[in-house]
Each structure stands twice: as structure tokens, then as C-alpha cells.
Amino acid sequence: MFGSPKIKIEKDLLERARKVAGLAGYSSVDEFITHLIERELSKLEGAQGDDEIKERLKGLGYIS
């Protein structure tokens, strides 16, 4: 992905993602992480409003 934005990820987490991506048959760790982000976003985008999104994020442990 030439010229695409970059994100920072902890080294240990990246290594875990590489390992799982390979085992799951993804062609790259980028493809795997993109799939994970798209899946989580689609869950949140299906929410009816901000309050429901906040509740889902709380349930996932992202906010308290």
C-alpha cells in the first residue's frame, strides 16, 4: 500500500498478529489486521446511536 497511512502497534502484538495471520491463511499481516478492523467497525456501525456505541465499547473493554 504505497503512500498509505501507518499505525503504531506494540511489537509483541504485531508478532502475535503475524503468527495468527499465517495460520489463518491471510496473505499478509496487513490483510489480517484490516479484516479485524473492518469487522469491529461493522459491529459498531450497526449501532443505533452514540449511547449504544458507548455501551458496546464498554462491553468490549475499550472504555469504562
C-alpha positions as CSV (number, residue, x, y, z in Angstrom):
1,M,0.0,0.0,0.0
2,F,2.2,2.8,-1.3
3,G,1.7,6.1,0.5
4,S,-1.0,4.7,2.8
5,P,-1.3,5.9,6.5
6,K,0.6,3.9,9.1
7,I,-0.4,3.0,12.6
8,K,1.8,2.1,15.6
9,I,1.4,-1.3,17.2
10,E,3.3,-2.9,20.0
11,K,6.0,-5.3,18.9
12,D,4.6,-8.3,20.8
13,L,1.1,-7.7,19.5
14,L,2.4,-7.4,15.9
15,E,4.3,-10.7,16.3
16,R,1.1,-12.4,17.6
17,A,-0.8,-11.0,14.7
18,R,1.8,-12.2,12.2
19,K,1.6,-15.7,13.7
20,V,-2.2,-15.9,13.6
21,A,-2.4,-14.3,10.2
22,G,-0.2,-17.0,8.7
23,L,-2.1,-19.8,10.4
24,A,-5.4,-18.4,9.3
25,G,-4.3,-18.2,5.7
26,Y,-4.1,-14.5,5.2
27,S,-1.6,-13.3,2.6
28,S,-0.2,-10.7,5.0
29,V,-0.5,-9.3,8.5
30,D,-1.8,-6.1,6.9
31,E,-4.7,-8.1,5.3
32,F,-5.4,-9.8,8.6
33,I,-5.5,-6.6,10.7
34,T,-7.5,-4.8,8.0
35,H,-10.1,-7.6,8.2
36,L,-10.2,-7.3,12.0
37,I,-10.7,-3.6,11.9
38,E,-13.4,-3.8,9.3
39,R,-15.3,-6.5,11.3
40,E,-15.2,-4.5,14.5
41,L,-16.2,-1.3,12.7
42,S,-19.2,-3.0,11.1
43,K,-20.3,-4.2,14.6
44,L,-20.2,-0.6,15.9
45,E,-21.7,1.0,12.8
46,G,-24.7,-1.3,13.2
47,A,-25.5,0.5,16.5
48,Q,-28.5,2.8,16.6
49,G,-26.8,5.8,18.3
50,D,-24.0,7.1,20.3
51,D,-25.2,5.6,23.5
52,E,-25.4,2.2,22.0
53,I,-21.9,2.5,20.6
54,K,-20.6,3.6,24.0
55,E,-22.3,0.6,25.6
56,R,-20.8,-1.8,23.0
57,L,-17.3,-0.3,23.6
58,K,-17.7,-0.7,27.3
59,G,-18.7,-4.3,26.8
60,L,-15.6,-4.9,24.7
61,G,-13.5,-3.3,27.5
62,Y,-12.3,-0.3,25.3
63,I,-13.8,2.3,27.6
64,S,-15.0,2.4,31.2
